[in-house]
Amino acid sequence: MIKNVITLVLLLIYSTINSQVVINELDSDTPGIDDKEFVELKSATPFFSLSGYILVFFNGNPLSSTANKSYITIDLNGLTTDANGIIVIGNNLVSPIPEKIISNNLIQNGEDAVVIYQALPSAFTDGTLATSVNLIDALIYDTSDAQATGLMNLLNIFVQTNENLHNLSTTHSIQRKNDGTYEVKIPTPNANNDGSGIQFNGVTISVNSSHKNEGESFIITYTTQTNVTSNLNFTFSLNSGNFTTQDYSGNTAISILSGTNSASTTITLIDDIIDEGDEVLRIKFGTLPSGYIRMNDNIFIRVVDNDFSTSPWGTPLNPTYTFVQSTASQDYYSSLIGKSGTVLKQALQDIIANPNVVRAHNYGDVTTILNNSDLNPLNNNQVWQMYVESPKAKLDFQTTASNTGTWNREHIYPQSRGGFSNGTSDTPDGINVWLPTNANDILAGHADAHHIRAEDGPENSVRGNRDYGLTAYNGPLGNQGSWKGDVARAVFYMDVRYNQLSVVNGDPDDSTVGQLGDLNTLLQWHSNDPPDDFEMNRNNYIYTWQINRNPFIDLPNLASYILGSNQGQIWQGNLSLNNITNYKIKLYPNPSSGIINLSGIDTNLVIEIYNISGRLIDTLNTNANSQINVNLQSGIYFFKLSSSTILEYKKVIISN
């Protein structure tokens, strides 16, 4: 009789536990970039609706400011467990494919917890303290970390399981046993942990996922794990974003015949004459019949548009200097004339940090800006990566924890060194949404596009937060230095724009906030790599957003008066902006070996020739529409053309 009572009590407990849903398996830490993380739920009955349930992840690190608080909440509304009572939520590379996809590296390692609640998502916004109220099931776990005692007390659960209990180089998961305890072993996503239950026939997509060109054809093959016993019919789609059925032809219905295990179809990409930009197609299963399961899905393939547009100017590796002129107004820098020293620097800051004019945007907007300001002139569907001196497709922007094969946003004045690492919103809100800013608004530096460039993801990591120079960061091996002047001018801009920042001689410790070096190196880089059309185009475009400019692009010789050898000397005026006149004066060829033709005027001129530092080199008197012969070393010069009715400046490249 006693034995029967005990059995009845155990059955009642088991029935109560399994009347809802439990956490059946967790893999929070996969070797590498955590691209196969998942959590598996299991219900006592098959096809159990999870509507009304949520999955909440908590940070258990007691030293964190978010200790014992939620960091992600997943709404399970609309999801249903399968014939084994199982459902998986995880990354796209988990196989079989999860029913609900989450981004890579979302699930934290460490002394944390994952909890099922019967509640609305709004009850657990990020930063909500853990609670046992409405708790259905919970798993407290770690990856060789300390005990999450705070979470234990709040959740009223006092068992913690170490996912890294065994070999750290091999992926393991935490799996629930039939008695409700946990063990650590090789992952078994989308299957009962003890190997029981219905065995599904898995279907795999096979395709060459390398980039495709418009007009190209490729084959997609579908393969089952075992031969099908009756015809298996299903469909798939390729649509993704702007890529639609108008962009390809081919059969998207598959039939694997009885007794076989594979079928293929050929897709042809339509070669139109429209510049749509590079696109991405996504191979995605339609609904599979009962008894089958997707082993993979959501396979993305780049479609390269061969109808790209170009710009008339050169890349930084093959620069041009005559196609893009500054869009600054004629009097933009007029307040600088006659000033020197700290007064000159303050007058410059009053322009580029004017609180009544200048606008601050967010970090998400910077991505939009770079997609336009940093275009590869040879293919406007790409951005130009500064340090590695090469282009990359706009669509290869980094969106996950992995930066391999991607480009991202490089802060020339590093975030940690600038004191703005807390950041701004990564959600773009457009050119018409902005905040006022001033010289003390250091947070605006986080999203100041004048010092942020498109860059190769891995190389961005290599640079880190180091200073610039031969003994600090000097670029990747074999680089030609086409970026060095750009970097110098960006750092000079930040020095003037923000009161908290400066550029100094030497190589300050990488943990130093508010200082960046090396000034002498940067001044030399500025001189050796003068502003080109690519950089001027950037300056013009960013001006439309921020309503301020980088003055060291417009006026290269100003750097010497603010930071270099001409400090303390009086600034006499503009030596690089093209003044607007009624004349179309041309100096050609440009670049020149020293013999220069002059056309477009009908009067005599005085030509004053200045070097990149603003020093007067020579003065010539010339007749209208004549030819002059200058004896100059190779480099960049500014020609001041003047008469009683003309005042104009031209940038001239001498290449002997």
Secondary structure, DSSP 8 states (H G I E B T S, - for coil): -HHHHHHHHHHHHHHHHTTSEEEEEEE---TTT--S-EEEEEESSSS-B-TTEEEEEEE--TTSTTTTEEEEEEE-TT-B--TTSEEEEE-TTSSS--SEE--TT-S--SSEEEEEEES-GGGG-TT-B---TTEEEEEEEESS----HHHHHHHT---EEETTSS-TTS--EEEE-TTS-EEEES--TTS-TTS-S---EEEEEEE--S-EETT-EEEEEEEESS--SS-EEEEEE--BTTB-GGGEES--EEEE-TT--EEEEEEEE---S-----EEEEEEE----TTEEES---EEEEEE-S-----SS--TTS--SSS------TTTTGGGTT--HHHHHHHHHHHHT-TTT-EE--HHHHHHHHHHHTEETTEEEEEEETTTTEEEEGGGB--SS--TT-EEEEESS-HHHHT-TT---SS---TT--EE--TT-GGGGGG-GGGEEEEEHHHHHHHTT--BSTTSB--STT---TTHHHHHHHHHHHHHH-TT-EE-SS---TT-SSEE--HHHHHHHHHHS---HHHHHHHHHHHHHHS---HHHH-TTHHHHHTSTTTTS-----SSS----S---EEESSSBSSEEEEES-SS-EEEEEEETTS-EEEEEEE-TT-EEE----SEEEEEEEE-SS-EEEEEEEE--
